[in-house]
Amino acid sequence: MELFLSILPWAQIALSVLLIAAILLQRSSAGLGGAFGGSDGGVTHTTRRGFDRTLFQATIVIAILFALSAFAAFLF
């Protein structure tokens, strides 16, 4: 148990860095104008394929692992 508690902060740091990198690697179809309320007027729906889909799924898995590690740190 002591080993788990000594590794947990380092695992959280690694997961947070991976999560930030995975989020930043995803491209946004809205662009910078969409962040401030502007839009191009058209609605486009694109499906994720290849690396985009893998990156999206990896982001979800990393986020779940980070949430579980934060919950474990809260409990112990």
N, CA, C and O atoms as a GROMACS GRO file, in nm:
protein
  304
    1MET      N    1   0.081  -0.119   0.000
    1MET     CA    2   0.000   0.000   0.000
    1MET      C    3   0.087   0.127   0.000
    1MET      O    4   0.053   0.227  -0.063
    2GLU      N    5   0.199   0.119   0.071
    2GLU     CA    6   0.289   0.234   0.075
    2GLU      C    7   0.352   0.260  -0.061
    2GLU      O    8   0.373   0.376  -0.099
    3LEU      N    9   0.381   0.154  -0.134
    3LEU     CA   10   0.435   0.168  -0.269
    3LEU      C   11   0.333   0.235  -0.360
    3LEU      O   12   0.368   0.322  -0.441
    4PHE      N   13   0.206   0.196  -0.348
    4PHE     CA   14   0.099   0.256  -0.428
    4PHE      C   15   0.088   0.406  -0.400
    4PHE      O   16   0.073   0.485  -0.493
    5LEU      N   17   0.096   0.443  -0.273
    5LEU     CA   18   0.083   0.584  -0.236
    5LEU      C   19   0.204   0.666  -0.281
    5LEU      O   20   0.192   0.786  -0.304
    6SER      N   21   0.320   0.603  -0.293
    6SER     CA   22   0.436   0.677  -0.340
    6SER      C   23   0.439   0.690  -0.492
    6SER      O   24   0.499   0.784  -0.546
    7ILE      N   25   0.376   0.597  -0.562
    7ILE     CA   26   0.372   0.601  -0.709
    7ILE      C   27   0.256   0.687  -0.761
    7ILE      O   28   0.265   0.744  -0.869
    8LEU      N   29   0.149   0.697  -0.685
    8LEU     CA   30   0.027   0.765  -0.730
    8LEU      C   31   0.049   0.910  -0.776
    8LEU      O   32  -0.003   0.946  -0.881
    9PRO      N   33   0.123   0.994  -0.703
    9PRO     CA   34   0.144   1.131  -0.753
    9PRO      C   35   0.217   1.137  -0.887
    9PRO      O   36   0.186   1.220  -0.972
   10TRP      N   37   0.314   1.048  -0.904
   10TRP     CA   38   0.389   1.046  -1.030
   10TRP      C   39   0.301   0.997  -1.145
   10TRP      O   40   0.313   1.044  -1.258
   11ALA      N   41   0.214   0.901  -1.115
   11ALA     CA   42   0.121   0.853  -1.218
   11ALA      C   43   0.023   0.962  -1.256
   11ALA      O   44  -0.011   0.975  -1.374
   12GLN      N   45  -0.022   1.041  -1.160
   12GLN     CA   46  -0.113   1.151  -1.191
   12GLN      C   47  -0.045   1.257  -1.276
   12GLN      O   48  -0.107   1.313  -1.367
   13ILE      N   49   0.080   1.286  -1.248
   13ILE     CA   50   0.154   1.383  -1.329
   13ILE      C   51   0.168   1.333  -1.473
   13ILE      O   52   0.146   1.408  -1.568
   14ALA      N   53   0.205   1.206  -1.488
   14ALA     CA   54   0.221   1.149  -1.622
   14ALA      C   55   0.088   1.148  -1.697
   14ALA      O   56   0.082   1.182  -1.815
   15LEU      N   57  -0.020   1.109  -1.628
   15LEU     CA   58  -0.151   1.106  -1.693
   15LEU      C   59  -0.197   1.246  -1.730
   15LEU      O   60  -0.259   1.265  -1.835
   16SER      N   61  -0.168   1.345  -1.648
   16SER     CA   62  -0.210   1.481  -1.680
   16SER      C   63  -0.136   1.535  -1.802
   16SER      O   64  -0.194   1.603  -1.886
   17VAL      N   65  -0.007   1.505  -1.811
   17VAL     CA   66   0.070   1.548  -1.928
   17VAL      C   67   0.019   1.479  -2.054
   17VAL      O   68   0.005   1.543  -2.159
   18LEU      N   69  -0.008   1.350  -2.045
   18LEU     CA   70  -0.062   1.277  -2.160
   18LEU      C   71  -0.200   1.329  -2.201
   18LEU      O   72  -0.230   1.341  -2.320
   19LEU      N   73  -0.283   1.361  -2.103
   19LEU     CA   74  -0.416   1.412  -2.132
   19LEU      C   75  -0.409   1.549  -2.199
   19LEU      O   76  -0.483   1.574  -2.294
   20ILE      N   77  -0.323   1.636  -2.152
   20ILE     CA   78  -0.306   1.767  -2.214
   20ILE      C   79  -0.257   1.753  -2.358
   20ILE      O   80  -0.307   1.820  -2.448
   21ALA      N   81  -0.160   1.666  -2.379
   21ALA     CA   82  -0.107   1.644  -2.514
   21ALA      C   83  -0.213   1.587  -2.606
   21ALA      O   84  -0.224   1.628  -2.722
   22ALA      N   85  -0.291   1.492  -2.557
   22ALA     CA   86  -0.394   1.431  -2.641
   22ALA      C   87  -0.502   1.532  -2.677
   22ALA      O   88  -0.553   1.530  -2.790
   23ILE      N   89  -0.538   1.619  -2.584
   23ILE     CA   90  -0.639   1.721  -2.614
   23ILE      C   91  -0.586   1.822  -2.713
   23ILE      O   92  -0.657   1.862  -2.805
   24LEU      N   93  -0.462   1.864  -2.697
   24LEU     CA   94  -0.405   1.964  -2.788
   24LEU      C   95  -0.380   1.909  -2.928
   24LEU      O   96  -0.378   1.986  -3.024
   25LEU      N   97  -0.359   1.778  -2.941
   25LEU     CA   98  -0.335   1.720  -3.073
   25LEU      C   99  -0.463   1.707  -3.156
   25LEU      O  100  -0.456   1.695  -3.278
   26GLN      N  101  -0.577   1.711  -3.090
   26GLN     CA  102  -0.702   1.700  -3.165
   26GLN      C  103  -0.729   1.832  -3.237
   26GLN      O  104  -0.711   1.939  -3.180
   27ARG      N  105  -0.771   1.822  -3.360
   27ARG     CA  106  -0.798   1.946  -3.432
   27ARG      C  107  -0.945   1.980  -3.420
   27ARG      O  108  -1.032   1.893  -3.414
   28SER      N  109  -0.970   2.108  -3.419
   28SER     CA  110  -1.106   2.156  -3.405
   28SER      C  111  -1.155   2.207  -3.540
   28SER      O  112  -1.082   2.276  -3.610
   29SER      N  113  -1.278   2.173  -3.576
   29SER     CA  114  -1.332   2.219  -3.703
   29SER      C  115  -1.383   2.361  -3.694
   29SER      O  116  -1.402   2.427  -3.796
   30ALA      N  117  -1.407   2.411  -3.572
   30ALA     CA  118  -1.460   2.545  -3.555
   30ALA      C  119  -1.353   2.651  -3.576
   30ALA      O  120  -1.383   2.760  -3.625
   31GLY      N  121  -1.231   2.623  -3.540
   31GLY     CA  122  -1.124   2.720  -3.553
   31GLY      C  123  -1.129   2.822  -3.442
   31GLY      O  124  -1.206   2.808  -3.347
   32LEU      N  125  -1.046   2.925  -3.453
   32LEU     CA  126  -1.037   3.027  -3.349
   32LEU      C  127  -1.160   3.115  -3.345
   32LEU      O  128  -1.199   3.162  -3.238
   33GLY      N  129  -1.223   3.139  -3.459
   33GLY     CA  130  -1.342   3.222  -3.462
   33GLY      C  131  -1.458   3.160  -3.387
   33GLY      O  132  -1.539   3.231  -3.328
   34GLY      N  133  -1.469   3.029  -3.387
   34GLY     CA  134  -1.575   2.960  -3.316
   34GLY      C  135  -1.559   2.968  -3.166
   34GLY      O  136  -1.657   2.955  -3.092
   35ALA      N  137  -1.439   2.991  -3.120
   35ALA     CA  138  -1.416   3.002  -2.976
   35ALA      C  139  -1.474   3.131  -2.921
   35ALA      O  140  -1.506   3.138  -2.802
   36PHE      N  141  -1.487   3.233  -3.005
   36PHE     CA  142  -1.538   3.361  -2.960
   36PHE      C  143  -1.679   3.389  -3.009
   36PHE      O  144  -1.724   3.503  -3.005
   37GLY      N  145  -1.749   3.287  -3.055
   37GLY     CA  146  -1.888   3.303  -3.094
   37GLY      C  147  -1.912   3.319  -3.243
   37GLY      O  148  -2.027   3.313  -3.287
   38GLY      N  149  -1.810   3.337  -3.319
   38GLY     CA  150  -1.827   3.351  -3.463
   38GLY      C  151  -1.842   3.216  -3.529
   38GLY      O  152  -1.793   3.115  -3.476
   39SER      N  153  -1.907   3.212  -3.641
   39SER     CA  154  -1.920   3.086  -3.713
   39SER      C  155  -1.917   3.113  -3.862
   39SER      O  156  -1.931   3.227  -3.905
   40ASP      N  157  -1.898   3.009  -3.938
   40ASP     CA  158  -1.893   3.024  -4.082
   40ASP      C  159  -2.031   3.011  -4.145
   40ASP      O  160  -2.044   3.023  -4.267
   41GLY      N  161  -2.133   2.988  -4.066
   41GLY     CA  162  -2.269   2.982  -4.117
   41GLY      C  163  -2.314   2.843  -4.154
   41GLY      O  164  -2.433   2.815  -4.150
   42GLY      N  165  -2.223   2.756  -4.190
   42GLY     CA  166  -2.260   2.621  -4.230
   42GLY      C  167  -2.236   2.521  -4.119
   42GLY      O  168  -2.147   2.539  -4.035
   43VAL      N  169  -2.314   2.416  -4.119
   43VAL     CA  170  -2.296   2.310  -4.021
   43VAL      C  171  -2.235   2.191  -4.092
   43VAL      O  172  -2.292   2.139  -4.188
   44THR      N  173  -2.120   2.150  -4.045
   44THR     CA  174  -2.055   2.035  -4.106
   44THR      C  175  -2.046   1.924  -4.002
   44THR      O  176  -2.020   1.950  -3.885
   45HIS      N  177  -2.067   1.804  -4.046
   45HIS     CA  178  -2.056   1.688  -3.957
   45HIS      C  179  -1.953   1.595  -4.018
   45HIS      O  180  -1.973   1.540  -4.126
   46THR      N  181  -1.844   1.578  -3.948
   46THR     CA  182  -1.739   1.489  -3.998
   46THR      C  183  -1.724   1.372  -3.903
   46THR      O  184  -1.740   1.384  -3.782
   47THR      N  185  -1.695   1.260  -3.961
   47THR     CA  186  -1.671   1.141  -3.878
   47THR      C  187  -1.522   1.126  -3.857
   47THR      O  188  -1.441   1.162  -3.942
   48ARG      N  189  -1.489   1.073  -3.743
   48ARG     CA  190  -1.348   1.051  -3.711
   48ARG      C  191  -1.303   0.920  -3.774
   48ARG      O  192  -1.370   0.817  -3.763
   49ARG      N  193  -1.189   0.926  -3.839
   49ARG     CA  194  -1.133   0.807  -3.903
   49ARG      C  195  -0.985   0.801  -3.877
   49ARG      O  196  -0.919   0.903  -3.859
   50GLY      N  197  -0.933   0.681  -3.875
   50GLY     CA  198  -0.789   0.660  -3.863
   50GLY      C  199  -0.732   0.710  -3.733
   50GLY      O  200  -0.779   0.676  -3.625
   51PHE      N  201  -0.629   0.794  -3.746
   51PHE     CA  202  -0.558   0.844  -3.629
   51PHE      C  203  -0.647   0.934  -3.543
   51PHE      O  204  -0.635   0.932  -3.420
   52ASP      N  205  -0.736   1.011  -3.605
   52ASP     CA  206  -0.826   1.098  -3.529
   52ASP      C  207  -0.914   1.016  -3.435
   52ASP      O  208  -0.935   1.055  -3.320
   53ARG      N  209  -0.965   0.906  -3.483
   53ARG     CA  210  -1.051   0.821  -3.399
   53ARG      C  211  -0.970   0.757  -3.286
   53ARG      O  212  -1.016   0.751  -3.172
   54THR      N  213  -0.851   0.709  -3.318
   54THR     CA  214  -0.766   0.648  -3.218
   54THR      C  215  -0.726   0.749  -3.110
   54THR      O  216  -0.726   0.717  -2.991
   55LEU      N  217  -0.694   0.870  -3.153
   55LEU     CA  218  -0.658   0.976  -3.059
   55LEU      C  219  -0.777   1.014  -2.971
   55LEU      O  220  -0.761   1.038  -2.852
   56PHE      N  221  -0.895   1.020  -3.030
   56PHE     CA  222  -1.017   1.051  -2.955
   56PHE      C  223  -1.045   0.945  -2.848
   56PHE      O  224  -1.076   0.978  -2.734
   57GLN      N  225  -1.034   0.818  -2.887
   57GLN     CA  226  -1.057   0.710  -2.792
   57GLN      C  227  -0.949   0.706  -2.684
   57GLN      O  228  -0.979   0.678  -2.567
   58ALA      N  229  -0.824   0.733  -2.721
   58ALA     CA  230  -0.716   0.735  -2.623
   58ALA      C  231  -0.736   0.850  -2.524
   58ALA      O  232  -0.705   0.835  -2.405
   59THR      N  233  -0.788   0.963  -2.571
   59THR     CA  234  -0.816   1.075  -2.482
   59THR      C  235  -0.920   1.037  -2.378
   59THR      O  236  -0.908   1.073  -2.261
   60ILE      N  237  -1.023   0.965  -2.420
   60ILE     CA  238  -1.127   0.920  -2.327
   60ILE      C  239  -1.069   0.825  -2.224
   60ILE      O  240  -1.098   0.837  -2.105
   61VAL      N  241  -0.987   0.731  -2.267
   61VAL     CA  242  -0.927   0.633  -2.175
   61VAL      C  243  -0.835   0.702  -2.076
   61VAL      O  244  -0.838   0.672  -1.957
   62ILE      N  245  -0.753   0.796  -2.124
   62ILE     CA  246  -0.661   0.867  -2.035
   62ILE      C  247  -0.739   0.951  -1.935
   62ILE      O  248  -0.702   0.959  -1.818
   63ALA      N  249  -0.848   1.015  -1.979
   63ALA     CA  250  -0.930   1.096  -1.888
   63ALA      C  251  -0.994   1.010  -1.780
   63ALA      O  252  -1.002   1.050  -1.664
   64ILE      N  253  -1.040   0.892  -1.817
   64ILE     CA  254  -1.099   0.801  -1.717
   64ILE      C  255  -0.994   0.755  -1.618
   64ILE      O  256  -1.020   0.752  -1.498
   65LEU      N  257  -0.875   0.719  -1.667
   65LEU     CA  258  -0.766   0.678  -1.577
   65LEU      C  259  -0.725   0.790  -1.483
   65LEU      O  260  -0.698   0.767  -1.366
   66PHE      N  261  -0.721   0.913  -1.535
   66PHE     CA  262  -0.686   1.027  -1.451
   66PHE      C  263  -0.792   1.050  -1.344
   66PHE      O  264  -0.759   1.077  -1.228
   67ALA      N  265  -0.919   1.040  -1.381
   67ALA     CA  266  -1.027   1.057  -1.283
   67ALA      C  267  -1.021   0.948  -1.176
   67ALA      O  268  -1.042   0.976  -1.058
   68LEU      N  269  -0.994   0.825  -1.217
   68LEU     CA  270  -0.983   0.716  -1.119
   68LEU      C  271  -0.865   0.735  -1.025
   68LEU      O  272  -0.874   0.706  -0.906
   69SER      N  273  -0.753   0.784  -1.079
   69SER     CA  274  -0.637   0.808  -0.994
   69SER      C  275  -0.662   0.923  -0.897
   69SER      O  276  -0.617   0.919  -0.783
   70ALA      N  277  -0.735   1.025  -0.942
   70ALA     CA  278  -0.770   1.135  -0.852
   70ALA      C  279  -0.864   1.086  -0.742
   70ALA      O  280  -0.851   1.127  -0.626
   71PHE      N  281  -0.958   1.001  -0.777
   71PHE     CA  282  -1.049   0.945  -0.678
   71PHE      C  283  -0.975   0.856  -0.578
   71PHE      O  284  -1.004   0.858  -0.459
   72ALA      N  285  -0.878   0.779  -0.628
   72ALA     CA  286  -0.798   0.694  -0.540
   72ALA      C  287  -0.714   0.780  -0.445
   72ALA      O  288  -0.698   0.746  -0.327
   73ALA      N  289  -0.660   0.890  -0.495
   73ALA     CA  290  -0.582   0.979  -0.409
   73ALA      C  291  -0.671   1.042  -0.302
   73ALA      O  292  -0.627   1.066  -0.190
   74PHE      N  293  -0.797   1.068  -0.337
   74PHE     CA  294  -0.890   1.125  -0.241
   74PHE      C  295  -0.924   1.024  -0.131
   74PHE      O  296  -0.937   1.060  -0.014
   75LEU      N  297  -0.939   0.898  -0.170
   75LEU     CA  298  -0.975   0.795  -0.073
   75LEU      C  299  -0.861   0.761   0.022
   75LEU      O  300  -0.882   0.739   0.141
   76PHE      N  301  -0.739   0.757  -0.032
   76PHE     CA  302  -0.624   0.716   0.050
   76PHE      C  303  -0.553   0.839   0.098
   76PHE      O  304  -0.453   0.828   0.169
   0.00000   0.00000   0.00000
